[in-house]
Structure formats: structure tokens, C-alpha cells
Amino acid sequence: MSELSTSRQWRGVIREYADRLDVTESTPVVTLGEGGTPLIEAHPLSERTGARVWIKVEGMNPTGSFKDRGMTMAVTKAVERGAKVVVCASTGNTSASAAAYATRAGITAAVLVPEGKIAIGKLSQAIAHNARLLQVQGNFDDCLDIARELAANYPVHLVNSVNNDRIEGQKTAAFEVVEVLGDAPDYHLLPLGNAGNYTAYHRGYREEITRNAATRLPRMFGFQAEGSAPIVRGHVVTDPETIASAIRIGNPASWELALVARDDSDGYFGMFSDAKILEAHRILSADVGIFVEPASAIGVAGLLERAEAGMIPKGSTVVITVTGHGLKDPQWAVRRPDGSDVTPTVVPVDAAEVAEALGLGAAAAGGSASAGPSSGGTDPASPA
Ligand SMILES: *Cc1c(COP(=O)(O)O)cnc(C)c1O
């Protein structure tokens, strides 16, 4: 790859994959070091399913979601074409990413979000990065309609995933997976919102086959929330609802492309209730050690359901993309399935009482307790 391959810093997806993206020596690259995210083997999920399960942790991108891969390309190309303002509709993460990359480029991001429907972590990012942020009295699909109209009639560049530069940047995640595994996996599972990411992985894997870096196309499984499942149901959902706000989309922009990718990959689309999504969210955080926002967990729900149904043979290699960081929308981590919130136990300033509350048993003779937790210990903060 590079002359400094043992000890250099990752340079962001455009510079890392310059030969496979539409850029030249004179392209003004706008990067925050996105991409190069970890692919982590999830042993608890491998044990549960008999497959070999890997998690592509896209929350490790600069603004905490995979959107940065596409945004580095979209803003770079917009600047190359002379843009001073970029516009996007967003369920949250696109706005956070557009705002950060526009700031990096020294231009303005205009952001349209559905009123009252954006997780606070994401809203705070767009505000912090100085976006011109408007809450539209409608849903995401309304926001996208307006953003398209603005781009058609005013001097602003659209950076939603209907912009092909976004898909081009996002395809690099498939390159990284192939680089780590030495081939494409047998299955790739991920959430479906506008289906841009699903389309991007498909394109990335196809390109890996073309250049003989991969021998196969993974079967691509995409998942929607039950209250927001237009592709699964086969019709537009006019009032999409789910706690998984990143996939609360009723009329996906890349719907047709997703169908092509599914058919080409012998793929599958499924849907899950919010309760199932939150169950998968808990498994990821409490069993695997990866904290994601709710939408990101749906691939794990898909894995467990498909494996149970016998649709993922034992020994298969499975990659699940978890799309955004848990700190984006953390309230779900402290909520129990019954809807109540976990409140950590309050203790006095007293080591014996703290030890008691932690279930550590009696202190060792002579003072400081160094024994591990006793087996009888219960964790009062556990949301189980
Ligand atoms: C945008 C987003 C999605 C949906 O991706 P699409 O490309 O719209 O299908 C899923 N999860 C998170 C965290 C996102 O930000």
C-alpha cells in the first residue's frame, strides 16, 4: 500500500483509495481521517450461531457514523465544483457529518431535519459544527423533497445519498472488510434506511471481484424496523415510526438500487419490532462490548433470527455493519424492556457498604479488600 506501511497514520478513505475513486492529484481532499474502522470478531455471536461473526464498527468514524465515508467524497467533489453551500436532509447522522466536513472545508452546511425527531447527540453535533440547521414540520422524506428542490433551484449542492459521490465513498467499507478477511464474507448484514449503504457495500464487493481481490459476492441481508419497512412491505410508508431514528424512512432514496443489489447477491430483506431491536442493542453492549445507537443493532437481530431459521449455515463467515455510535442516542441503554429507567444504587462514603452493594463478601483480614466479586454478587445497575 504505502511506503510507510508499518507506522503511518491512516489518511482517510480518499487518499487510501485514490486509485479507486473519482479524484485526481489536484482534487482538494476534505478529510477528517474517516474509514479504517475496526472489524472485530464477536465471539458471543459466533458461539450462539455457529457462524464466524465479525462486526464492522462504523461508530469509530470521526463523527460517529459511516456517513463520514460518503461525506468526505461528497464535500470534496462539491468543493471541487466550486460549492460554497451544501444542503442535506437528515435523520441526524448525515447532518452531523455534513456539518463537520463543511466546516473542515470552510463552507456552509444547510441541514433540514424532521422537527423533534433527532437524537440529541446528533443535533448537538450539527449545532456545534455551526450548521444552518432548520427543523422542518414534517418527516425525513419531506425534508429530502425540499433539499432536492433547493439543489435544483438555488446555488447549493445536495449531499444526501442520492448523490453518487456519497455511495462512492461508502463503498470503501467493503474494501476494508476484504482486506482484513482476505476475501468477501459469505453474508453481510446491515440496516436499511435510504438503502444507500446497502447499495454501497454491494458496489464495493462487486469491484473487489472485478479486480480479483474477492472470489465471491456476499449474500446481502438488509433490515428495517417494522414501523418503517417500505422495502420489505413493498409500498411507501407515509408515517414511519420506530425508536431506531436513523432508519425512520418511509420512501427510501435508493430503493430501486437496493432491489438490484439484493437480487444480484441472492440477498434478503427482513424487519423487526423496536423491542427486538433493543434486545439486539443490549446483546451488543452487554455481551459483545460494542455500544451502538439502536438502528445499528438491527443487523444483530437479523443474524439471530436468520441463524435460528437455518438460513445461515454453521461455519459461514458473517459481517455485520454497526452503523453509528451508542453515544449518539444513549437513552436506550438505561431503559429496561418494561420502559422504566435504570437508576444506579446510591451508597454512602463507606468501603464496607460499597463492598456489600457490589457483593464482594467480607473484607480480607488486616484490611483492604482485594478479593474478586463473590459469585453470589448481583449487579444492581444491570438492566436485565
Ligand atoms: C444513515 C444511517 C443508517 C441507514 O443507512 P442508509 O444508507 O440510509 O440505508 C443506518 N444506521 C445509521 C446509524 C445511520 O446513520
PDBQT file of the ligand as one rigid body, heavy atoms in Angstrom, charges set to zero:
ROOT
HETATM    1  C1  LIG A 401     -27.910   6.596   7.800  1.00  0.00    +0.000 C 
HETATM    2  C2  LIG A 401     -27.918   5.509   8.786  1.00  0.00    +0.000 A 
HETATM    3  C3  LIG A 401     -28.494   4.257   8.517  1.00  0.00    +0.000 A 
HETATM    4  C4  LIG A 401     -29.198   3.955   7.247  1.00  0.00    +0.000 C 
HETATM    5  O1  LIG A 401     -28.323   3.941   6.130  1.00  0.00    +0.000 OA
HETATM    6  P1  LIG A 401     -28.928   4.071   4.668  1.00  0.00    +0.000 P 
HETATM    7  O2  LIG A 401     -27.751   4.252   3.793  1.00  0.00    +0.000 OA
HETATM    8  O3  LIG A 401     -29.828   5.269   4.684  1.00  0.00    +0.000 OA
HETATM    9  O4  LIG A 401     -29.690   2.825   4.401  1.00  0.00    +0.000 OA
HETATM   10  C5  LIG A 401     -28.411   3.271   9.481  1.00  0.00    +0.000 A 
HETATM   11  N1  LIG A 401     -27.818   3.498  10.664  1.00  0.00    +0.000 NA
HETATM   12  C6  LIG A 401     -27.260   4.684  10.964  1.00  0.00    +0.000 A 
HETATM   13  C7  LIG A 401     -26.637   4.872  12.296  1.00  0.00    +0.000 C 
HETATM   14  C8  LIG A 401     -27.282   5.727  10.031  1.00  0.00    +0.000 A 
HETATM   15  O5  LIG A 401     -26.737   6.898  10.352  1.00  0.00    +0.000 OA
ENDROOT
TORSDOF 0
